[in-house]
Amino acid sequence: MSSVAATPEKTGRKRVSSYLRRLQRRLRRFTLILLLLVGVTLGGFILAGVLPKMREFRYARWAAFAESALKRADAKAASLWASRLSEVDSRSLATARFMAAFSESVNFSEALYWRARVSQLLPGNTSAILEWARVALRGGRLPIADRALGTIPAAERDTLAYNSLAAAVAVRQGRFPAAERFFEECVRLDPVVPMHLINLAGVRLKIGNANVADDARRILDDFSTKEGELQVIALRTIARCLLERGEDRPASLEAARKLVALSQLPADRLTYLEALRAANSSEFRDEVIRLETLARQDAVLLPALAEWLNGQNMPDETVRWLGALGNDIPLAAQLTCADAFIRVRDWPGLRAYAEGRNFGQYEFLRLALLARAAREQGMAPDAFRDLWRSLLVDQQLPAENLFLLAAVTQSWGWREETEGLWQQAARGASIATRGMALARLFDYYYSRQETEALRTTVAAQVELDPGNPAPQNNLAFLNLLRNVNERDARESADRLYAKYPKSRQVVATQALSLIGQERWKDALTVIEALGDGASDPSLSLYAALALEGLSENVKALEALERARGGILLPEERKRLQQCEKNLKRLR
């Protein structure tokens, strides 16, 4: 079949038609891509608005479930919801509040961390500070409790909550005149409650001022004749106060004898035992044997009695008694028995005791006791370090065991090992674990006045929790004190002061920043804006430096005297001494 040649006109139409089809396809693709881009953009805007709402809804829902579990005392469910809340927002104030409430019932160390964090996220909030101090007191962390209470503004201390807590801390620290003042305020604020009067009388009896002590004794004797809980408390107070004063031993024994007739609490039984010993009573030895027998069936009395024997310098009795009981005693009692060997420095005895024990899940403590015995018996430093390192590697200790072991090594005075344990915990997985470890390192370096180590620790706290104003302020303060990153420190001081002008810690940092810029009047103004808080010893140094800059030398010397009552870092002491030297030269 022969082909027919296409005319130029037909060829042109075909080309146009083909071009139009290609153009249509391109337009459709372009339209599709444009619609897709518009959809993605709109979807992004929608998600940007919806996702936070969804997250807020989910967080609120889980928080409700968590609160419900906490109210039901369902620790397992509360723990589950706590972990989910942390996944959504581990750094929020709401999470910190829930974790503080939850952890108080299961883990003291975490409770202290979370209460501190709530307080830090609410600078100047008195209720949050009181909760933090309360948990610290309950756990025996008295310096923390005292430091927390010291941050409460003077204008907000005229409350029963503050004075009763401050009194309890002062009593535990042996600061009885301070405790007397706090209890006097409790009586003034709430005169109807008899416990305040009993507490005040007890403190006055401990102080021992003749006339005041006689009045206090009459008040306590009166309560001791009334039936009920107040009678027990009054007898306990009389017995303890007289024992601690070492006076009127027959009276303390009489009160203790009446006390144990009404109360069989381990602490009251031990008070009676102590009163028998103080009075050189022939009943003392029989009572020791009786309590040792009772304690075998009492998991609370057993370690308490062992600790009491050690505290009364009777470690030989502790070893004789507990050593005969074998492994079937509480871990606390086993550790107390080991402490008895340590008290008499019987290192071969400690080694033999630890080798024959079974500490179960606390095997690392038994190995630590063996390490202590080996070190004290003269093991070479390198050999001991290898032994200690292998203990940590082989045991693979979780965070809570690292903290427990650190508490033991700190009590032994092992600085290097204690720091290492806290630093290891600071590399832990959870924010709470790292936060607790860094808090321990902060307290440790602060107590040792090691400013640079303190600054490094605070920098790690800021990195861990960048939204927390407390470590931000501490870092700015320490940088200014050490003349490091001063520009950033001043910007941080300005920013924090704009938000928290009533926080004494923030004011101290801002004052230090202004003094470094020779803005003496501005520094004094921010301090004086606190009112009564301006006389606080922690701020008095900076007031003195500002007054020196303004040539108000008499006032500067007065402020320096107040500053001596504060705990000063080495750099602060150096500034105080230089300021004092300058002022005395000008007199």
C-alpha positions as CSV (number, residue, x, y, z in Angstrom):
1,M,0.0,0.0,0.0
2,S,1.4,3.3,-1.0
3,S,1.9,6.1,1.7
4,V,0.2,9.5,1.3
5,A,2.5,12.5,2.1
6,A,1.1,14.9,4.8
7,T,0.5,18.5,3.8
8,P,2.3,21.3,5.6
9,E,-1.1,22.5,7.0
10,K,-1.9,19.2,8.6
11,T,1.6,18.9,10.1
12,G,1.3,22.4,11.7
13,R,-2.1,21.5,13.3
14,K,-0.6,18.3,14.7
15,R,2.3,20.2,16.2
16,V,0.0,22.8,17.8
17,S,-2.3,20.1,19.2
18,S,0.7,18.2,20.6
19,Y,2.1,21.4,22.2
20,L,-1.3,22.2,23.8
21,R,-1.6,18.7,25.3
22,R,1.9,19.0,26.8
23,L,1.0,22.4,28.1
24,Q,-2.1,21.1,29.7
25,R,-0.2,18.2,31.4
26,R,2.3,20.7,32.7
27,L,-0.4,23.0,34.0
28,R,-2.1,20.1,35.7
29,R,1.2,19.0,37.4
30,F,1.9,22.6,38.4
31,T,-1.6,23.0,39.8
32,L,-1.2,19.7,41.7
33,I,2.2,20.8,43.1
34,L,0.8,24.2,44.0
35,L,-2.2,22.6,45.8
36,L,0.1,20.2,47.6
37,L,2.3,23.1,48.8
38,V,-0.7,25.1,49.9
39,G,-2.1,22.1,51.7
40,V,1.2,21.4,53.4
41,T,1.5,25.1,54.4
42,L,-2.0,25.2,55.7
43,G,-1.6,21.9,57.4
44,G,1.5,23.2,59.1
45,F,-0.3,26.3,60.4
46,I,-3.2,24.1,61.6
47,L,-0.8,21.6,63.3
48,A,1.1,24.5,64.8
49,G,-2.1,25.6,66.5
50,V,-3.6,22.2,67.1
51,L,-0.6,20.2,68.4
52,P,0.1,22.3,71.4
53,K,-3.6,22.2,72.3
54,M,-3.6,18.4,71.8
55,R,-0.5,18.2,74.0
56,E,-2.1,20.4,76.7
57,F,-5.2,18.3,76.6
58,R,-3.2,15.1,76.9
59,Y,-1.1,16.5,79.7
60,A,-4.2,17.7,81.6
61,R,-5.9,14.3,81.2
62,W,-2.8,12.4,82.4
63,A,-2.4,14.9,85.3
64,A,-5.9,14.2,86.4
65,F,-5.3,10.5,86.3
66,A,-2.0,11.0,88.3
67,E,-3.8,13.1,90.9
68,S,-6.5,10.5,91.2
69,A,-4.0,7.7,91.7
70,L,-2.2,9.7,94.3
71,K,-5.4,10.3,96.3
72,R,-6.1,6.6,96.2
73,A,-2.6,5.9,97.5
74,D,-2.0,3.7,94.4
75,A,1.8,4.1,94.2
76,K,2.1,1.8,91.1
77,A,-0.4,3.8,89.1
78,A,0.9,7.1,90.3
79,S,4.4,6.1,89.3
80,L,3.1,5.2,85.8
81,W,1.4,8.5,85.3
82,A,4.4,10.4,86.7
83,S,6.6,8.9,84.1
84,R,4.1,9.9,81.4
85,L,3.9,13.4,82.6
86,S,7.7,13.7,82.5
87,E,7.6,12.5,78.9
88,V,5.2,15.3,77.9
89,D,6.9,18.1,79.9
90,S,9.6,17.2,82.4
91,R,10.5,20.8,83.2
92,S,7.1,22.3,83.9
93,L,6.0,23.6,87.3
94,A,2.9,21.3,87.2
95,T,5.1,18.3,86.7
96,A,7.5,19.4,89.5
97,R,4.5,19.9,91.9
98,F,3.1,16.4,91.2
99,M,6.5,14.7,91.4
100,A,7.1,16.4,94.8
101,A,3.8,15.2,96.2
102,F,4.3,11.7,94.7
103,S,7.9,11.2,95.7
104,E,7.4,12.2,99.4
105,S,5.7,8.9,100.0
106,V,8.3,6.7,98.2
107,N,11.7,8.4,97.9
108,F,13.0,11.1,100.2
109,S,15.9,12.1,98.1
110,E,13.7,12.7,95.0
111,A,11.1,14.6,97.2
112,L,13.8,17.0,98.4
113,Y,14.9,17.6,94.8
114,W,11.4,18.2,93.5
115,R,10.4,20.5,96.4
116,A,13.6,22.5,95.8
117,R,12.7,22.7,92.1
118,V,9.2,24.0,92.8
119,S,10.6,26.6,95.1
120,Q,13.2,27.6,92.4
121,L,10.5,27.9,89.7
122,L,8.5,30.2,92.1
123,P,11.1,32.5,93.4
124,G,10.0,34.3,96.6
125,N,6.9,32.0,97.0
126,T,6.8,31.5,100.8
127,S,4.5,28.4,100.7
128,A,6.9,26.6,98.3
129,I,9.9,27.5,100.4
130,L,8.2,26.2,103.6
131,E,7.4,22.8,101.8
132,W,11.0,22.6,100.7
133,A,12.3,23.3,104.3
134,R,9.8,20.8,105.8
135,V,11.0,17.9,103.6
136,A,14.7,18.8,104.3
137,L,13.9,18.8,108.0
138,R,12.2,15.4,107.8
139,G,15.2,14.0,106.1
140,G,17.7,15.4,108.5
141,R,19.2,17.8,105.9
142,L,19.3,20.7,108.4
143,P,21.6,23.1,106.6
144,I,19.3,23.0,103.6
145,A,16.2,23.5,105.8
146,D,17.9,26.5,107.5
147,R,19.1,27.9,104.2
148,A,15.6,27.7,102.7
149,L,14.0,29.4,105.7
150,G,16.5,32.1,105.5
151,T,15.2,33.1,102.0
152,I,11.8,33.9,103.3
153,P,11.3,37.7,103.5
154,A,11.2,39.2,107.0
155,A,7.7,40.6,106.3
156,E,6.3,37.1,105.7
157,R,7.8,35.4,108.8
158,D,5.0,36.4,111.2
159,T,3.1,33.1,110.6
160,L,2.6,30.0,112.6
161,A,3.8,27.8,109.7
162,Y,7.2,29.7,109.6
163,N,7.8,29.9,113.3
164,S,6.9,26.3,114.1
165,L,9.2,25.0,111.3
166,A,12.0,27.4,112.2
167,A,11.8,26.3,115.8
168,A,12.0,22.6,114.9
169,V,15.1,23.2,112.8
170,A,16.7,25.3,115.6
171,V,16.0,22.6,118.1
172,R,17.6,19.9,115.9
173,Q,20.6,22.1,115.4
174,G,21.0,22.8,119.2
175,R,20.3,26.5,118.8
176,F,18.0,26.7,121.8
177,P,17.8,30.5,122.3
178,A,16.7,30.9,118.7
179,A,14.2,28.1,119.2
180,E,12.9,29.8,122.3
181,R,12.1,33.0,120.2
182,F,10.3,31.0,117.5
183,F,8.2,29.1,120.1
184,E,7.4,32.4,121.8
185,E,6.0,33.6,118.5
186,C,4.0,30.3,118.1
187,V,2.4,30.9,121.6
188,R,1.6,34.5,120.6
189,L,0.1,33.6,117.3
190,D,-1.9,30.6,118.5
191,P,-2.2,30.7,122.4
192,V,-5.1,28.2,122.4
193,V,-2.9,25.2,121.4
194,P,-1.2,23.7,124.5
195,M,1.6,22.0,122.4
196,H,3.2,25.4,121.7
197,L,3.4,26.1,125.4
198,I,4.9,22.6,126.1
199,N,7.5,23.2,123.4
200,L,8.4,26.6,124.8
201,A,8.7,25.2,128.3
202,G,10.9,22.3,127.0
203,V,13.3,24.7,125.3
204,R,13.5,26.9,128.3
205,L,14.3,23.9,130.5
206,K,17.1,23.0,128.1
207,I,18.6,26.5,128.2
208,G,18.7,26.2,132.0
209,N,18.3,29.8,133.1
210,A,17.3,29.4,136.8
211,N,14.1,31.4,137.1
212,V,12.8,30.7,133.6
213,A,13.7,26.9,133.9
214,D,11.7,26.7,137.2
215,D,8.6,28.2,135.6
216,A,9.0,25.9,132.6
217,R,9.3,22.9,134.9
218,R,6.1,23.8,136.7
219,I,4.3,24.1,133.4
220,L,5.5,20.6,132.3
221,D,4.8,19.0,135.7
222,D,1.2,20.3,135.5
223,F,0.7,18.8,132.0
224,S,2.3,15.5,133.2
225,T,-0.5,14.9,135.7
226,K,-3.2,15.2,133.0
227,E,-4.4,12.1,131.2
228,G,-4.0,11.8,127.5
229,E,-1.4,12.5,124.8
230,L,-0.3,15.7,126.4
231,Q,0.7,13.8,129.5
232,V,3.0,11.5,127.5
233,I,4.5,14.5,125.6
234,A,5.2,16.4,128.9
235,L,6.8,13.4,130.5
236,R,8.9,12.8,127.4
237,T,10.0,16.4,127.4
238,I,10.9,16.4,131.1
239,A,12.9,13.2,130.9
240,R,14.8,14.3,127.7
241,C,15.6,17.8,128.8
242,L,16.9,16.7,132.2
243,L,19.0,14.0,130.6
244,E,20.5,16.4,128.1
245,R,21.3,18.9,130.9
246,G,22.8,16.2,133.1
247,E,20.9,17.5,136.1
248,D,18.4,16.1,138.6
249,R,18.9,12.4,137.6
250,P,16.4,11.0,140.0
251,A,13.7,13.3,138.5
252,S,14.6,12.3,134.9
253,L,14.5,8.7,135.9
254,E,11.1,9.1,137.6
255,A,9.7,10.9,134.5
256,A,11.1,8.2,132.2
257,R,9.7,5.4,134.3
258,K,6.2,7.0,134.1
259,L,6.7,7.5,130.4
260,V,7.4,3.8,129.6
261,A,4.4,2.9,131.6
262,L,2.3,4.9,129.1
263,S,4.3,4.5,125.9
264,Q,6.2,1.6,124.5
265,L,7.6,3.5,121.5
266,P,11.3,2.5,120.8
267,A,12.5,6.1,121.4
268,D,10.7,6.2,124.8
269,R,12.1,2.8,125.9
270,L,15.6,4.0,125.0
271,T,15.0,7.2,127.0
272,Y,14.2,5.1,130.0
273,L,17.3,3.0,129.4
274,E,19.4,6.1,129.2
275,A,17.9,7.5,132.4
276,L,18.7,4.2,134.2
277,R,22.3,4.4,133.1
278,A,22.6,8.1,134.0
279,A,21.3,7.3,137.5
280,N,23.8,4.4,137.9
281,S,20.8,2.2,138.5
282,S,21.3,-1.5,139.2
283,E,18.4,-2.1,136.9
284,F,20.3,-0.9,133.8
285,R,22.0,-4.2,132.9
286,D,18.8,-6.2,133.2
287,E,16.9,-3.6,131.1
288,V,19.6,-3.9,128.3
289,I,19.1,-7.6,128.2
290,R,15.3,-7.3,128.3
291,L,15.4,-4.9,125.3
292,E,17.9,-7.0,123.4
293,T,15.5,-9.9,123.7
294,L,12.4,-7.8,122.7
295,A,14.3,-6.3,119.8
296,R,14.7,-9.7,118.1
297,Q,11.0,-9.6,117.2
298,D,10.9,-5.8,116.6
299,A,12.3,-4.6,113.3
300,V,12.1,-1.0,114.5
301,L,13.6,-1.4,118.0
302,L,16.4,-3.6,116.9
303,P,18.4,-1.1,114.8
304,A,17.4,1.7,117.2
305,L,18.8,-0.1,120.2
306,A,22.0,-1.0,118.3
307,E,22.5,2.7,117.3
308,W,21.8,3.7,120.9
309,L,24.5,1.3,122.2
310,N,27.0,2.7,119.8
311,G,26.0,6.3,120.7
312,Q,26.6,5.5,124.4
313,N,30.1,4.3,123.6
314,M,29.2,0.6,124.1
315,P,30.3,-0.9,120.7
316,D,31.5,-4.1,122.4
317,E,28.0,-4.7,123.6
318,T,26.7,-4.1,120.1
319,V,29.1,-6.6,118.6
320,R,28.4,-9.2,121.3
321,W,24.6,-8.9,120.9
322,L,24.2,-8.5,117.1
323,G,27.1,-10.9,116.3
324,A,25.2,-13.7,117.9
325,L,22.1,-13.1,115.9
326,G,23.5,-14.2,112.5
327,N,22.4,-12.9,109.2
328,D,18.7,-12.7,110.0
329,I,18.7,-9.1,111.1
330,P,17.7,-5.9,109.3
331,L,20.4,-4.3,107.1
332,A,20.4,-1.2,109.3
333,A,21.4,-3.3,112.3
334,Q,24.1,-5.1,110.3
335,L,25.6,-1.7,109.3
336,T,25.4,-0.5,112.9
337,C,27.3,-3.6,114.0
338,A,29.9,-2.8,111.3
339,D,30.0,0.7,112.7
340,A,30.9,-0.7,116.1
341,F,34.0,-2.3,114.7
342,I,34.9,1.0,113.0
343,R,34.4,3.0,116.2
344,V,37.0,0.8,118.0
345,R,39.2,0.7,114.9
346,D,39.1,-3.1,114.9
347,W,39.9,-3.6,111.1
348,P,40.5,-7.3,111.2
349,G,37.2,-7.7,113.1
350,L,35.4,-5.6,110.5
351,R,36.9,-7.7,107.7
352,A,35.9,-10.9,109.4
353,Y,32.4,-9.6,110.1
354,A,31.8,-8.4,106.5
355,E,33.2,-11.6,105.0
356,G,30.6,-13.7,106.9
357,R,27.6,-11.5,106.1
358,N,24.9,-11.6,103.4
359,F,23.7,-8.1,102.4
360,G,21.4,-9.3,99.6
361,Q,20.6,-6.5,97.2
362,Y,23.0,-4.3,99.1
363,E,26.0,-6.4,98.4
364,F,27.9,-3.2,97.3
365,L,27.8,-2.0,101.0
366,R,29.4,-5.2,102.2
367,L,32.1,-4.8,99.6
368,A,32.6,-1.2,100.6
369,L,33.1,-2.3,104.2
370,L,35.8,-4.8,103.0
371,A,37.4,-2.0,101.1
372,R,37.4,0.2,104.2
373,A,39.1,-2.6,106.2
374,A,41.7,-3.2,103.5
375,R,42.5,0.5,103.2
376,E,42.8,1.0,107.0
377,Q,45.1,-2.1,107.2
378,G,47.6,-0.4,104.9
379,M,46.7,-1.6,101.4
380,A,48.7,0.2,98.7
381,P,46.8,3.3,97.2
382,D,46.9,1.9,93.7
383,A,45.7,-1.5,94.8
384,F,42.9,0.1,96.8
385,R,41.8,2.3,93.8
386,D,41.7,-0.9,91.6
387,L,39.6,-2.6,94.2
388,W,37.2,0.4,94.5
389,R,36.9,0.8,90.7
390,S,36.1,-2.9,90.3
391,L,33.4,-2.7,93.0
392,L,31.7,0.1,91.0
393,V,32.1,-1.7,87.6
394,D,31.0,-5.1,88.8
395,Q,28.0,-4.0,90.7
396,Q,26.7,-1.5,88.1
397,L,24.9,0.5,90.8
398,P,21.6,2.3,90.0
399,A,21.2,5.9,91.1
400,E,19.6,5.2,94.5
401,N,22.5,2.9,95.5
402,L,25.0,5.4,94.3
403,F,23.5,8.0,96.7
404,L,23.4,5.5,99.5
405,L,27.1,4.5,99.0
406,A,28.0,8.2,98.7
407,A,26.4,8.9,102.1
408,V,28.5,6.1,103.6
409,T,31.7,7.2,102.1
410,Q,31.1,10.9,103.0
411,S,30.6,9.8,106.7
412,W,34.0,8.1,106.4
413,G,35.6,11.3,105.1
414,W,36.4,9.7,101.7
415,R,36.3,12.9,99.6
416,E,37.5,11.6,96.3
417,E,35.3,8.5,96.3
418,T,32.2,10.6,97.4
419,E,32.7,13.1,94.6
420,G,33.2,10.3,92.1
421,L,29.9,8.7,93.1
422,W,27.9,11.9,92.8
423,Q,29.5,12.7,89.5
424,Q,28.6,9.2,88.3
425,A,25.0,9.8,89.4
426,A,25.1,13.2,87.6
427,R,25.5,11.3,84.3
428,G,22.3,9.3,85.0
429,A,19.4,8.9,82.7
430,S,16.6,10.9,84.4
431,I,16.5,14.6,85.0
432,A,15.6,13.9,88.7
433,T,18.7,11.7,89.2
434,R,21.0,14.2,87.6
435,G,19.4,17.0,89.4
436,M,19.8,15.3,92.8
437,A,23.4,14.4,92.2
438,L,24.2,18.0,91.1
439,A,22.4,19.3,94.2
440,R,24.5,17.1,96.4
441,L,27.7,18.3,94.7
442,F,26.5,21.9,95.2
443,D,26.0,21.4,98.9
444,Y,29.3,19.6,99.2
445,Y,31.4,22.2,97.4
446,Y,29.5,25.0,99.2
447,S,30.2,23.5,102.6
448,R,33.9,23.2,101.6
449,Q,33.9,26.8,100.1
450,E,35.3,25.5,96.8
451,T,34.0,28.3,94.5
452,E,35.3,27.1,91.2
453,A,34.0,23.6,91.7
454,L,30.7,25.2,92.8
455,R,30.6,27.3,89.6
456,T,31.2,24.2,87.4
457,T,28.4,22.4,89.2
458,V,26.0,25.3,88.7
459,A,26.8,25.5,85.0
460,A,25.9,21.9,84.7
461,Q,22.6,22.6,86.6
462,V,21.8,25.4,84.0
463,E,22.5,23.0,81.2
464,L,20.3,20.4,82.7
465,D,17.4,22.8,83.5
466,P,17.8,26.0,81.4
467,G,14.4,27.4,82.4
468,N,15.1,27.3,86.1
469,P,15.9,30.8,87.4
470,A,17.7,29.6,90.6
471,P,20.8,28.0,88.9
472,Q,20.7,30.8,86.3
473,N,21.1,33.4,89.1
474,N,23.7,31.3,90.9
475,L,25.8,31.0,87.7
476,A,25.6,34.7,87.1
477,F,26.6,35.5,90.7
478,L,29.5,33.1,90.6
479,N,30.7,34.3,87.2
480,L,30.7,37.9,88.5
481,L,32.4,36.8,91.7
482,R,35.1,35.0,89.7
483,N,35.3,37.6,86.9
484,V,34.3,35.1,84.3
485,N,31.9,35.7,81.3
486,E,31.0,39.1,83.0
487,R,29.0,40.5,80.0
488,D,26.7,37.5,79.9
489,A,26.5,37.5,83.7
490,R,25.4,41.1,83.8
491,E,22.8,40.5,81.1
492,S,21.5,37.6,83.1
493,A,21.4,39.6,86.3
494,D,19.4,42.4,84.6
495,R,16.9,39.9,83.2
496,L,16.4,38.1,86.4
497,Y,16.1,41.2,88.5
498,A,13.4,42.6,86.2
499,K,11.3,39.4,86.9
500,Y,12.2,38.8,90.6
501,P,13.0,42.1,92.3
502,K,12.0,40.7,95.7
503,S,14.3,37.7,95.7
504,R,17.2,38.3,98.0
505,Q,19.4,35.9,95.9
506,V,18.6,37.8,92.7
507,V,19.1,41.1,94.4
508,A,22.6,40.1,95.6
509,T,23.5,39.2,92.1
510,Q,22.2,42.4,90.6
511,A,24.0,44.4,93.4
512,L,27.2,42.7,92.6
513,S,26.8,43.4,88.9
514,L,26.1,47.1,89.5
515,I,29.1,47.4,92.0
516,G,31.3,45.9,89.3
517,Q,30.2,48.7,87.0
518,E,30.8,51.3,89.8
519,R,27.1,52.1,89.9
520,W,27.2,52.5,93.7
521,K,23.9,54.4,94.1
522,D,22.0,51.9,91.9
523,A,23.4,49.0,93.8
524,L,22.3,50.5,97.1
525,T,18.9,51.3,95.7
526,V,18.1,47.7,94.7
527,I,19.2,46.4,98.1
528,E,17.2,49.0,100.1
529,A,14.1,48.3,98.0
530,L,13.8,45.0,99.9
531,G,13.0,46.9,103.1
532,D,13.7,44.7,106.2
533,G,15.5,42.2,103.9
534,A,18.2,44.7,103.3
535,S,19.7,44.1,106.7
536,D,20.2,40.4,105.9
537,P,23.8,39.3,106.4
538,S,23.9,37.8,102.9
539,L,23.3,41.3,101.4
540,S,25.2,43.4,103.9
541,L,28.6,42.9,102.2
542,Y,27.2,44.4,99.0
543,A,25.6,47.2,100.9
544,A,29.0,47.9,102.5
545,L,30.8,47.9,99.1
546,A,28.2,50.3,97.7
547,L,28.4,52.6,100.7
548,E,32.2,52.6,100.4
549,G,31.9,53.7,96.8
550,L,29.6,56.5,97.9
551,S,32.1,57.5,100.7
552,E,29.5,56.8,103.4
553,N,32.2,55.1,105.6
554,V,30.4,54.9,108.9
555,K,27.4,53.2,107.4
556,A,29.7,51.0,105.4
557,L,31.5,49.8,108.6
558,E,28.1,49.0,110.2
559,A,27.1,46.9,107.2
560,L,30.4,45.0,107.3
561,E,29.7,44.0,110.9
562,R,26.4,42.6,109.8
563,A,28.1,40.8,106.9
564,R,30.2,38.8,109.3
565,G,27.1,36.8,110.3
566,G,26.7,35.4,106.8
567,I,28.4,32.4,105.3
568,L,30.9,33.9,102.9
569,L,32.7,32.3,100.0
570,P,36.5,33.0,99.8
571,E,36.1,35.7,97.2
572,E,33.5,37.4,99.3
573,R,35.7,37.2,102.4
574,K,38.6,38.8,100.4
575,R,36.3,41.7,99.4
576,L,35.1,42.1,102.9
577,Q,38.7,42.2,104.3
578,Q,39.8,44.7,101.6
579,C,36.8,46.9,102.2
580,E,37.5,46.9,105.9
581,K,41.1,47.7,105.3
582,N,40.2,50.6,103.1
583,L,37.7,52.1,105.5
584,K,40.0,51.8,108.5
585,R,42.8,53.6,106.6
586,L,40.4,56.5,106.0
587,R,39.4,56.8,109.6
